[in-house]
């Protein structure tokens, strides 16, 4: 299976566009969310990150079959 760089860069671009949209539309809410994340321990942030990683991988796998 070859790595599809075009697809990778499209997915990365979509992720950056969605992140930028959140900052453009809800800058105050994004700032407030970041401030709430600061006191959390690294273990909690790592767990949330791993959960997001697994969910993203699952969604990618499901989308691959459509």
Secondary structure by P-SEA (a helix, b strand, c coil): ccccaaaaaaaaaaaaaaaaaaaaccaaaaaaaaaaaccccaaaaaaaaaaaaaaaaaaaaaaaac
